[in-house]
Amino acid sequence: MPATRRYPNFTAFIVTGAVLGFVVGSAVAYFSDSSATYGHSYSMSSAVVFLGVLGACVFGLLAAVVAVLLDRSR
């Protein structure tokens, strides 16, 4: 009897990575030193959203790469 091949759920990988990325990016923005402006002054909520979205994009992309590598390894 041939073994059934199981595929990773790409949507679940990407959504999980994006949610984790948003949480990590938001935490970095929230707990970072707010006195360093680097030429711009953003409010705390803007910084949390910006870094949260950036983290979501980066972690979502990394999760997609992991899902593809898991799919190709079988």
PDB file of N, CA, C and O in Angstrom:
ATOM      1  N   MET A   1       0.837  -1.169   0.000  1.00  0.00           N
ATOM      2  CA  MET A   1       0.000   0.000   0.000  1.00  0.00           C
ATOM      3  C   MET A   1       0.889   1.242   0.000  1.00  0.00           C
ATOM      4  O   MET A   1       1.728   1.388   0.889  1.00  0.00           O
ATOM      5  N   PRO A   2       0.728   2.137  -0.970  1.00  0.00           N
ATOM      6  CA  PRO A   2       1.594   3.323  -1.037  1.00  0.00           C
ATOM      7  C   PRO A   2       1.262   4.316   0.079  1.00  0.00           C
ATOM      8  O   PRO A   2       0.114   4.470   0.495  1.00  0.00           O
ATOM      9  N   ALA A   3       2.299   4.967   0.532  1.00  0.00           N
ATOM     10  CA  ALA A   3       2.126   5.956   1.601  1.00  0.00           C
ATOM     11  C   ALA A   3       1.465   7.213   1.036  1.00  0.00           C
ATOM     12  O   ALA A   3       1.801   7.664  -0.059  1.00  0.00           O
ATOM     13  N   THR A   4       0.543   7.757   1.778  1.00  0.00           N
ATOM     14  CA  THR A   4      -0.090   8.990   1.338  1.00  0.00           C
ATOM     15  C   THR A   4       0.816  10.164   1.659  1.00  0.00           C
ATOM     16  O   THR A   4       1.443  10.224   2.717  1.00  0.00           O
ATOM     17  N   ARG A   5       0.868  11.077   0.738  1.00  0.00           N
ATOM     18  CA  ARG A   5       1.732  12.233   0.923  1.00  0.00           C
ATOM     19  C   ARG A   5       0.935  13.355   1.565  1.00  0.00           C
ATOM     20  O   ARG A   5      -0.156  13.703   1.113  1.00  0.00           O
ATOM     21  N   ARG A   6       1.496  13.912   2.621  1.00  0.00           N
ATOM     22  CA  ARG A   6       0.838  15.023   3.311  1.00  0.00           C
ATOM     23  C   ARG A   6       1.541  16.318   2.930  1.00  0.00           C
ATOM     24  O   ARG A   6       2.767  16.418   2.979  1.00  0.00           O
ATOM     25  N   TYR A   7       0.750  17.290   2.555  1.00  0.00           N
ATOM     26  CA  TYR A   7       1.270  18.589   2.167  1.00  0.00           C
ATOM     27  C   TYR A   7       1.093  19.575   3.322  1.00  0.00           C
ATOM     28  O   TYR A   7       0.105  19.506   4.053  1.00  0.00           O
ATOM     29  N   PRO A   8       2.053  20.496   3.486  1.00  0.00           N
ATOM     30  CA  PRO A   8       1.860  21.512   4.525  1.00  0.00           C
ATOM     31  C   PRO A   8       0.749  22.479   4.115  1.00  0.00           C
ATOM     32  O   PRO A   8       0.578  22.766   2.930  1.00  0.00           O
ATOM     33  N   ASN A   9       0.013  22.970   5.075  1.00  0.00           N
ATOM     34  CA  ASN A   9      -1.044  23.946   4.819  1.00  0.00           C
ATOM     35  C   ASN A   9      -0.383  25.326   4.714  1.00  0.00           C
ATOM     36  O   ASN A   9      -0.045  25.947   5.721  1.00  0.00           O
ATOM     37  N   PHE A  10      -0.206  25.788   3.469  1.00  0.00           N
ATOM     38  CA  PHE A  10       0.530  27.029   3.241  1.00  0.00           C
ATOM     39  C   PHE A  10      -0.161  28.228   3.878  1.00  0.00           C
ATOM     40  O   PHE A  10       0.502  29.110   4.425  1.00  0.00           O
ATOM     41  N   THR A  11      -1.474  28.263   3.810  1.00  0.00           N
ATOM     42  CA  THR A  11      -2.204  29.390   4.391  1.00  0.00           C
ATOM     43  C   THR A  11      -1.988  29.466   5.900  1.00  0.00           C
ATOM     44  O   THR A  11      -1.775  30.547   6.450  1.00  0.00           O
ATOM     45  N   ALA A  12      -2.043  28.328   6.556  1.00  0.00           N
ATOM     46  CA  ALA A  12      -1.827  28.313   8.008  1.00  0.00           C
ATOM     47  C   ALA A  12      -0.409  28.756   8.362  1.00  0.00           C
ATOM     48  O   ALA A  12      -0.213  29.498   9.324  1.00  0.00           O
ATOM     49  N   PHE A  13       0.581  28.303   7.587  1.00  0.00           N
ATOM     50  CA  PHE A  13       1.966  28.718   7.838  1.00  0.00           C
ATOM     51  C   PHE A  13       2.105  30.227   7.709  1.00  0.00           C
ATOM     52  O   PHE A  13       2.687  30.872   8.581  1.00  0.00           O
ATOM     53  N   ILE A  14       1.578  30.794   6.630  1.00  0.00           N
ATOM     54  CA  ILE A  14       1.754  32.219   6.359  1.00  0.00           C
ATOM     55  C   ILE A  14       1.000  33.072   7.376  1.00  0.00           C
ATOM     56  O   ILE A  14       1.529  34.070   7.864  1.00  0.00           O
ATOM     57  N   VAL A  15      -0.231  32.684   7.696  1.00  0.00           N
ATOM     58  CA  VAL A  15      -1.014  33.462   8.658  1.00  0.00           C
ATOM     59  C   VAL A  15      -0.380  33.404  10.049  1.00  0.00           C
ATOM     60  O   VAL A  15      -0.313  34.414  10.749  1.00  0.00           O
ATOM     61  N   THR A  16       0.082  32.225  10.442  1.00  0.00           N
ATOM     62  CA  THR A  16       0.743  32.099  11.743  1.00  0.00           C
ATOM     63  C   THR A  16       2.013  32.943  11.787  1.00  0.00           C
ATOM     64  O   THR A  16       2.272  33.624  12.780  1.00  0.00           O
ATOM     65  N   GLY A  17       2.795  32.901  10.733  1.00  0.00           N
ATOM     66  CA  GLY A  17       4.006  33.725  10.674  1.00  0.00           C
ATOM     67  C   GLY A  17       3.695  35.204  10.710  1.00  0.00           C
ATOM     68  O   GLY A  17       4.403  35.970  11.362  1.00  0.00           O
ATOM     69  N   ALA A  18       2.638  35.622  10.014  1.00  0.00           N
ATOM     70  CA  ALA A  18       2.271  37.042   9.997  1.00  0.00           C
ATOM     71  C   ALA A  18       1.791  37.503  11.370  1.00  0.00           C
ATOM     72  O   ALA A  18       2.138  38.599  11.809  1.00  0.00           O
ATOM     73  N   VAL A  19       1.008  36.690  12.043  1.00  0.00           N
ATOM     74  CA  VAL A  19       0.526  37.064  13.377  1.00  0.00           C
ATOM     75  C   VAL A  19       1.695  37.149  14.357  1.00  0.00           C
ATOM     76  O   VAL A  19       1.795  38.101  15.132  1.00  0.00           O
ATOM     77  N   LEU A  20       2.576  36.153  14.320  1.00  0.00           N
ATOM     78  CA  LEU A  20       3.751  36.199  15.198  1.00  0.00           C
ATOM     79  C   LEU A  20       4.637  37.399  14.869  1.00  0.00           C
ATOM     80  O   LEU A  20       5.176  38.038  15.773  1.00  0.00           O
ATOM     81  N   GLY A  21       4.790  37.704  13.586  1.00  0.00           N
ATOM     82  CA  GLY A  21       5.590  38.858  13.182  1.00  0.00           C
ATOM     83  C   GLY A  21       5.003  40.160  13.650  1.00  0.00           C
ATOM     84  O   GLY A  21       5.731  41.058  14.072  1.00  0.00           O
ATOM     85  N   PHE A  22       3.675  40.276  13.580  1.00  0.00           N
ATOM     86  CA  PHE A  22       3.036  41.498  14.068  1.00  0.00           C
ATOM     87  C   PHE A  22       3.239  41.663  15.570  1.00  0.00           C
ATOM     88  O   PHE A  22       3.505  42.762  16.056  1.00  0.00           O
ATOM     89  N   VAL A  23       3.112  40.564  16.291  1.00  0.00           N
ATOM     90  CA  VAL A  23       3.300  40.622  17.748  1.00  0.00           C
ATOM     91  C   VAL A  23       4.743  40.999  18.082  1.00  0.00           C
ATOM     92  O   VAL A  23       4.976  41.844  18.946  1.00  0.00           O
ATOM     93  N   VAL A  24       5.705  40.387  17.412  1.00  0.00           N
ATOM     94  CA  VAL A  24       7.118  40.684  17.688  1.00  0.00           C
ATOM     95  C   VAL A  24       7.453  42.120  17.295  1.00  0.00           C
ATOM     96  O   VAL A  24       8.099  42.833  18.064  1.00  0.00           O
ATOM     97  N   GLY A  25       7.027  42.554  16.115  1.00  0.00           N
ATOM     98  CA  GLY A  25       7.303  43.920  15.677  1.00  0.00           C
ATOM     99  C   GLY A  25       6.664  44.958  16.583  1.00  0.00           C
ATOM    100  O   GLY A  25       7.275  45.979  16.895  1.00  0.00           O
ATOM    101  N   SER A  26       5.439  44.697  17.002  1.00  0.00           N
ATOM    102  CA  SER A  26       4.762  45.624  17.912  1.00  0.00           C
ATOM    103  C   SER A  26       5.457  45.676  19.263  1.00  0.00           C
ATOM    104  O   SER A  26       5.599  46.749  19.850  1.00  0.00           O
ATOM    105  N   ALA A  27       5.890  44.523  19.759  1.00  0.00           N
ATOM    106  CA  ALA A  27       6.593  44.491  21.042  1.00  0.00           C
ATOM    107  C   ALA A  27       7.922  45.238  20.964  1.00  0.00           C
ATOM    108  O   ALA A  27       8.297  45.947  21.898  1.00  0.00           O
ATOM    109  N   VAL A  28       8.628  45.078  19.853  1.00  0.00           N
ATOM    110  CA  VAL A  28       9.895  45.803  19.688  1.00  0.00           C
ATOM    111  C   VAL A  28       9.652  47.302  19.699  1.00  0.00           C
ATOM    112  O   VAL A  28      10.392  48.049  20.339  1.00  0.00           O
ATOM    113  N   ALA A  29       8.617  47.748  18.994  1.00  0.00           N
ATOM    114  CA  ALA A  29       8.325  49.179  18.955  1.00  0.00           C
ATOM    115  C   ALA A  29       7.862  49.689  20.315  1.00  0.00           C
ATOM    116  O   ALA A  29       8.239  50.784  20.731  1.00  0.00           O
ATOM    117  N   TYR A  30       7.058  48.910  20.996  1.00  0.00           N
ATOM    118  CA  TYR A  30       6.489  49.359  22.268  1.00  0.00           C
ATOM    119  C   TYR A  30       7.540  49.431  23.373  1.00  0.00           C
ATOM    120  O   TYR A  30       7.527  50.352  24.190  1.00  0.00           O
ATOM    121  N   PHE A  31       8.451  48.455  23.394  1.00  0.00           N
ATOM    122  CA  PHE A  31       9.429  48.398  24.476  1.00  0.00           C
ATOM    123  C   PHE A  31      10.776  49.027  24.130  1.00  0.00           C
ATOM    124  O   PHE A  31      11.691  48.994  24.952  1.00  0.00           O
ATOM    125  N   SER A  32      10.918  49.592  22.947  1.00  0.00           N
ATOM    126  CA  SER A  32      12.196  50.199  22.577  1.00  0.00           C
ATOM    127  C   SER A  32      12.314  51.588  23.198  1.00  0.00           C
ATOM    128  O   SER A  32      11.344  52.145  23.713  1.00  0.00           O
ATOM    129  N   ASP A  33      13.517  52.125  23.136  1.00  0.00           N
ATOM    130  CA  ASP A  33      13.796  53.446  23.686  1.00  0.00           C
ATOM    131  C   ASP A  33      13.109  54.494  22.814  1.00  0.00           C
ATOM    132  O   ASP A  33      13.446  54.632  21.638  1.00  0.00           O
ATOM    133  N   SER A  34      12.175  55.216  23.360  1.00  0.00           N
ATOM    134  CA  SER A  34      11.408  56.185  22.574  1.00  0.00           C
ATOM    135  C   SER A  34      12.120  57.527  22.434  1.00  0.00           C
ATOM    136  O   SER A  34      11.621  58.409  21.735  1.00  0.00           O
ATOM    137  N   SER A  35      13.269  57.703  23.077  1.00  0.00           N
ATOM    138  CA  SER A  35      13.974  58.984  22.986  1.00  0.00           C
ATOM    139  C   SER A  35      14.785  59.092  21.702  1.00  0.00           C
ATOM    140  O   SER A  35      15.146  60.201  21.305  1.00  0.00           O
ATOM    141  N   ALA A  36      15.084  57.973  21.038  1.00  0.00           N
ATOM    142  CA  ALA A  36      15.837  58.011  19.786  1.00  0.00           C
ATOM    143  C   ALA A  36      14.863  58.226  18.635  1.00  0.00           C
ATOM    144  O   ALA A  36      14.041  57.357  18.345  1.00  0.00           O
ATOM    145  N   THR A  37      14.953  59.397  17.968  1.00  0.00           N
ATOM    146  CA  THR A  37      13.991  59.703  16.904  1.00  0.00           C
ATOM    147  C   THR A  37      14.553  59.425  15.521  1.00  0.00           C
ATOM    148  O   THR A  37      13.778  59.210  14.590  1.00  0.00           O
ATOM    149  N   TYR A  38      15.860  59.419  15.348  1.00  0.00           N
ATOM    150  CA  TYR A  38      16.510  59.150  14.058  1.00  0.00           C
ATOM    151  C   TYR A  38      16.006  60.095  12.972  1.00  0.00           C
ATOM    152  O   TYR A  38      15.818  59.671  11.832  1.00  0.00           O
ATOM    153  N   GLY A  39      15.787  61.356  13.299  1.00  0.00           N
ATOM    154  CA  GLY A  39      15.373  62.329  12.303  1.00  0.00           C
ATOM    155  C   GLY A  39      13.876  62.475  12.146  1.00  0.00           C
ATOM    156  O   GLY A  39      13.417  63.412  11.493  1.00  0.00           O
ATOM    157  N   HIS A  40      13.106  61.578  12.722  1.00  0.00           N
ATOM    158  CA  HIS A  40      11.645  61.638  12.627  1.00  0.00           C
ATOM    159  C   HIS A  40      11.062  61.462  14.016  1.00  0.00           C
ATOM    160  O   HIS A  40      11.635  60.788  14.872  1.00  0.00           O
ATOM    161  N   SER A  41       9.928  62.074  14.214  1.00  0.00           N
ATOM    162  CA  SER A  41       9.241  61.849  15.486  1.00  0.00           C
ATOM    163  C   SER A  41       7.875  61.240  15.194  1.00  0.00           C
ATOM    164  O   SER A  41       6.978  61.910  14.682  1.00  0.00           O
ATOM    165  N   TYR A  42       7.733  59.977  15.525  1.00  0.00           N
ATOM    166  CA  TYR A  42       6.485  59.255  15.341  1.00  0.00           C
ATOM    167  C   TYR A  42       5.833  59.061  16.704  1.00  0.00           C
ATOM    168  O   TYR A  42       6.511  58.975  17.728  1.00  0.00           O
ATOM    169  N   SER A  43       4.518  58.993  16.695  1.00  0.00           N
ATOM    170  CA  SER A  43       3.829  58.672  17.939  1.00  0.00           C
ATOM    171  C   SER A  43       4.041  57.192  18.239  1.00  0.00           C
ATOM    172  O   SER A  43       4.445  56.418  17.371  1.00  0.00           O
ATOM    173  N   MET A  44       3.763  56.819  19.470  1.00  0.00           N
ATOM    174  CA  MET A  44       3.952  55.425  19.877  1.00  0.00           C
ATOM    175  C   MET A  44       3.040  54.509  19.075  1.00  0.00           C
ATOM    176  O   MET A  44       3.468  53.434  18.655  1.00  0.00           O
ATOM    177  N   SER A  45       1.804  54.908  18.854  1.00  0.00           N
ATOM    178  CA  SER A  45       0.869  54.052  18.117  1.00  0.00           C
ATOM    179  C   SER A  45       1.297  53.889  16.663  1.00  0.00           C
ATOM    180  O   SER A  45       1.138  52.806  16.100  1.00  0.00           O
ATOM    181  N   SER A  46       1.834  54.937  16.042  1.00  0.00           N
ATOM    182  CA  SER A  46       2.317  54.829  14.667  1.00  0.00           C
ATOM    183  C   SER A  46       3.506  53.880  14.581  1.00  0.00           C
ATOM    184  O   SER A  46       3.590  53.062  13.664  1.00  0.00           O
ATOM    185  N   ALA A  47       4.409  53.988  15.523  1.00  0.00           N
ATOM    186  CA  ALA A  47       5.572  53.107  15.528  1.00  0.00           C
ATOM    187  C   ALA A  47       5.166  51.655  15.726  1.00  0.00           C
ATOM    188  O   ALA A  47       5.728  50.763  15.090  1.00  0.00           O
ATOM    189  N   VAL A  48       4.194  51.406  16.604  1.00  0.00           N
ATOM    190  CA  VAL A  48       3.722  50.039  16.842  1.00  0.00           C
ATOM    191  C   VAL A  48       3.100  49.475  15.578  1.00  0.00           C
ATOM    192  O   VAL A  48       3.357  48.325  15.225  1.00  0.00           O
ATOM    193  N   VAL A  49       2.286  50.265  14.891  1.00  0.00           N
ATOM    194  CA  VAL A  49       1.650  49.782  13.659  1.00  0.00           C
ATOM    195  C   VAL A  49       2.685  49.573  12.565  1.00  0.00           C
ATOM    196  O   VAL A  49       2.666  48.541  11.895  1.00  0.00           O
ATOM    197  N   PHE A  50       3.585  50.523  12.370  1.00  0.00           N
ATOM    198  CA  PHE A  50       4.587  50.393  11.311  1.00  0.00           C
ATOM    199  C   PHE A  50       5.460  49.157  11.507  1.00  0.00           C
ATOM    200  O   PHE A  50       5.624  48.354  10.588  1.00  0.00           O
ATOM    201  N   LEU A  51       6.016  49.010  12.702  1.00  0.00           N
ATOM    202  CA  LEU A  51       6.878  47.860  12.948  1.00  0.00           C
ATOM    203  C   LEU A  51       6.095  46.562  13.018  1.00  0.00           C
ATOM    204  O   LEU A  51       6.618  45.501  12.677  1.00  0.00           O
ATOM    205  N   GLY A  52       4.847  46.636  13.455  1.00  0.00           N
ATOM    206  CA  GLY A  52       4.005  45.442  13.458  1.00  0.00           C
ATOM    207  C   GLY A  52       3.734  44.937  12.051  1.00  0.00           C
ATOM    208  O   GLY A  52       3.822  43.736  11.796  1.00  0.00           O
ATOM    209  N   VAL A  53       3.409  45.834  11.143  1.00  0.00           N
ATOM    210  CA  VAL A  53       3.166  45.448   9.748  1.00  0.00           C
ATOM    211  C   VAL A  53       4.457  44.964   9.082  1.00  0.00           C
ATOM    212  O   VAL A  53       4.441  43.994   8.324  1.00  0.00           O
ATOM    213  N   LEU A  54       5.562  45.633   9.364  1.00  0.00           N
ATOM    214  CA  LEU A  54       6.842  45.185   8.817  1.00  0.00           C
ATOM    215  C   LEU A  54       7.188  43.788   9.327  1.00  0.00           C
ATOM    216  O   LEU A  54       7.622  42.932   8.556  1.00  0.00           O
ATOM    217  N   GLY A  55       6.998  43.559  10.615  1.00  0.00           N
ATOM    218  CA  GLY A  55       7.252  42.230  11.179  1.00  0.00           C
ATOM    219  C   GLY A  55       6.334  41.184  10.586  1.00  0.00           C
ATOM    220  O   GLY A  55       6.759  40.057  10.332  1.00  0.00           O
ATOM    221  N   ALA A  56       5.071  41.545  10.362  1.00  0.00           N
ATOM    222  CA  ALA A  56       4.125  40.602   9.762  1.00  0.00           C
ATOM    223  C   ALA A  56       4.556  40.216   8.355  1.00  0.00           C
ATOM    224  O   ALA A  56       4.466  39.047   7.979  1.00  0.00           O
ATOM    225  N   CYS A  57       5.018  41.173   7.580  1.00  0.00           N
ATOM    226  CA  CYS A  57       5.474  40.875   6.216  1.00  0.00           C
ATOM    227  C   CYS A  57       6.713  39.982   6.225  1.00  0.00           C
ATOM    228  O   CYS A  57       6.784  39.002   5.484  1.00  0.00           O
ATOM    229  N   VAL A  58       7.676  40.321   7.057  1.00  0.00           N
ATOM    230  CA  VAL A  58       8.929  39.553   7.098  1.00  0.00           C
ATOM    231  C   VAL A  58       8.680  38.134   7.614  1.00  0.00           C
ATOM    232  O   VAL A  58       9.146  37.168   7.011  1.00  0.00           O
ATOM    233  N   PHE A  59       7.962  38.003   8.708  1.00  0.00           N
ATOM    234  CA  PHE A  59       7.708  36.676   9.277  1.00  0.00           C
ATOM    235  C   PHE A  59       6.792  35.858   8.378  1.00  0.00           C
ATOM    236  O   PHE A  59       6.955  34.641   8.284  1.00  0.00           O
ATOM    237  N   GLY A  60       5.830  36.498   7.714  1.00  0.00           N
ATOM    238  CA  GLY A  60       4.971  35.783   6.767  1.00  0.00           C
ATOM    239  C   GLY A  60       5.779  35.239   5.599  1.00  0.00           C
ATOM    240  O   GLY A  60       5.549  34.114   5.156  1.00  0.00           O
ATOM    241  N   LEU A  61       6.718  36.023   5.101  1.00  0.00           N
ATOM    242  CA  LEU A  61       7.585  35.562   4.015  1.00  0.00           C
ATOM    243  C   LEU A  61       8.480  34.419   4.475  1.00  0.00           C
ATOM    244  O   LEU A  61       8.660  33.440   3.750  1.00  0.00           O
ATOM    245  N   LEU A  62       9.040  34.536   5.671  1.00  0.00           N
ATOM    246  CA  LEU A  62       9.870  33.449   6.196  1.00  0.00           C
ATOM    247  C   LEU A  62       9.058  32.169   6.410  1.00  0.00           C
ATOM    248  O   LEU A  62       9.548  31.069   6.154  1.00  0.00           O
ATOM    249  N   ALA A  63       7.831  32.314   6.873  1.00  0.00           N
ATOM    250  CA  ALA A  63       6.975  31.147   7.071  1.00  0.00           C
ATOM    251  C   ALA A  63       6.640  30.485   5.742  1.00  0.00           C
ATOM    252  O   ALA A  63       6.574  29.259   5.656  1.00  0.00           O
ATOM    253  N   ALA A  64       6.429  31.291   4.708  1.00  0.00           N
ATOM    254  CA  ALA A  64       6.161  30.730   3.383  1.00  0.00           C
ATOM    255  C   ALA A  64       7.372  29.963   2.857  1.00  0.00           C
ATOM    256  O   ALA A  64       7.218  28.906   2.245  1.00  0.00           O
ATOM    257  N   VAL A  65       8.556  30.480   3.089  1.00  0.00           N
ATOM    258  CA  VAL A  65       9.779  29.787   2.658  1.00  0.00           C
ATOM    259  C   VAL A  65       9.923  28.468   3.408  1.00  0.00           C
ATOM    260  O   VAL A  65      10.293  27.455   2.814  1.00  0.00           O
ATOM    261  N   VAL A  66       9.635  28.470   4.704  1.00  0.00           N
ATOM    262  CA  VAL A  66       9.705  27.232   5.485  1.00  0.00           C
ATOM    263  C   VAL A  66       8.699  26.216   4.962  1.00  0.00           C
ATOM    264  O   VAL A  66       9.018  25.031   4.861  1.00  0.00           O
ATOM    265  N   ALA A  67       7.495  26.655   4.629  1.00  0.00           N
ATOM    266  CA  ALA A  67       6.474  25.746   4.104  1.00  0.00           C
ATOM    267  C   ALA A  67       6.904  25.146   2.768  1.00  0.00           C
ATOM    268  O   ALA A  67       6.692  23.960   2.518  1.00  0.00           O
ATOM    269  N   VAL A  68       7.507  25.965   1.916  1.00  0.00           N
ATOM    270  CA  VAL A  68       7.986  25.441   0.627  1.00  0.00           C
ATOM    271  C   VAL A  68       9.106  24.441   0.838  1.00  0.00           C
ATOM    272  O   VAL A  68       9.144  23.402   0.180  1.00  0.00           O
ATOM    273  N   LEU A  69      10.025  24.747   1.757  1.00  0.00           N
ATOM    274  CA  LEU A  69      11.119  23.803   2.027  1.00  0.00           C
ATOM    275  C   LEU A  69      10.607  22.501   2.615  1.00  0.00           C
ATOM    276  O   LEU A  69      11.129  21.435   2.290  1.00  0.00           O
ATOM    277  N   LEU A  70       9.603  22.564   3.470  1.00  0.00           N
ATOM    278  CA  LEU A  70       9.010  21.346   4.009  1.00  0.00           C
ATOM    279  C   LEU A  70       8.305  20.543   2.916  1.00  0.00           C
ATOM    280  O   LEU A  70       8.327  19.312   2.939  1.00  0.00           O
ATOM    281  N   ASP A  71       7.690  21.227   1.972  1.00  0.00           N
ATOM    282  CA  ASP A  71       7.014  20.551   0.887  1.00  0.00           C
ATOM    283  C   ASP A  71       8.008  19.883  -0.062  1.00  0.00           C
ATOM    284  O   ASP A  71       7.742  18.792  -0.566  1.00  0.00           O
ATOM    285  N   ARG A  72       9.132  20.515  -0.307  1.00  0.00           N
ATOM    286  CA  ARG A  72      10.117  19.984  -1.240  1.00  0.00           C
ATOM    287  C   ARG A  72      10.948  18.867  -0.638  1.00  0.00           C
ATOM    288  O   ARG A  72      11.514  18.051  -1.366  1.00  0.00           O
ATOM    289  N   SER A  73      11.027  18.823   0.689  1.00  0.00           N
ATOM    290  CA  SER A  73      11.892  17.827   1.327  1.00  0.00           C
ATOM    291  C   SER A  73      11.293  16.424   1.287  1.00  0.00           C
ATOM    292  O   SER A  73      11.991  15.445   1.555  1.00  0.00           O
ATOM    293  N   ARG A  74      10.038  16.321   0.962  1.00  0.00           N
ATOM    294  CA  ARG A  74       9.401  15.007   0.943  1.00  0.00           C
ATOM    295  C   ARG A  74       9.409  14.400  -0.430  1.00  0.00           C
ATOM    296  O   ARG A  74       8.910  13.291  -0.619  1.00  0.00           O
TER     297      ARG A  74
END
